[in-house]
């Protein structure tokens, strides 16, 4: 397993060189790839130029996010799927072997049975494309009750349902195992043992408020991993390690819970938390080859980072404008 930074998982903005430097500075081993931006850069400057920063930084290209609407109408899906061979080709060029897509948890047009068959058929089509470029597809679920409340027919929103879909889909289709989703669904990490290691594509780690029950949680309450200890991360890592998982572990939190916190502090805190989880799980940590100079922000305590006393005193307008998560 390796520690992964995603600018979607921790909503961050910035130039690629800045984000790569942050990943290196705070102990990450890999980063997700913005595949649409990569394709544009490769078309203009060539593939070698487009991937030069990741190569020189010695960061693994962890995953791409597929711009695909699995439950969309036929015309939308056909238009989106036309673009996938090129995206998979570019992913392979970056030495990225994983991609993710999200399942919508309901429908107003299809029954569960019909939507299941629609997904299975479409995933077979996508899986065939992905396998030609040695890319595995990880499916993520949306577990919050609020996100399916307006659908007349509910679809897959927990791992029990997801495993059923994966078991009937192309062998290139796997799962994103997310401890936030496990927590909301009341499922345990033992779900990992029901999947072959090669069909676990990514682990995502988060935390939740201590004063809200799982069935009442909403999406914008998703906290940085390790913030309250309500959702355990070490058990997930140990279970995945025993199952032979070797892929990315990605911290995930919503923009609302990171509002006003500097970009550097977010990445530093996430890196520190992952390092603690790694040590507690007994996992090896490779020495960093990149050692940045210490900054004032690096000495700020977690209490201050999380927006408690002194938050305002050490932020300048310039840093707020350039580096906050909600910029």
CORUR-V997186 format. One record per helix or strand of 3 or more residues. SS is the DSSP state (~ for helix, > for strand). FROM is the first residue (numbers start at 1). TO is the last residue. Records with the same first field share a line. If there is no record, write none. Layout:
SS=FROM-TO / FROM-TO
This chain:
>=2-5 / 30-33 / 60-65 / 98-102 / 136-140 / 173-178 / 200-205 / 248-251
~=16-25 / 35-45 / 47-50 / 52-57 / 74-81 / 84-93 / 112-131 / 145-147 / 159-167 / 179-185 / 189-194 / 197-199 / 214-216 / 219-221 / 234-242 / 255-258 / 263-280 / 296-299 / 302-305 / 317-323
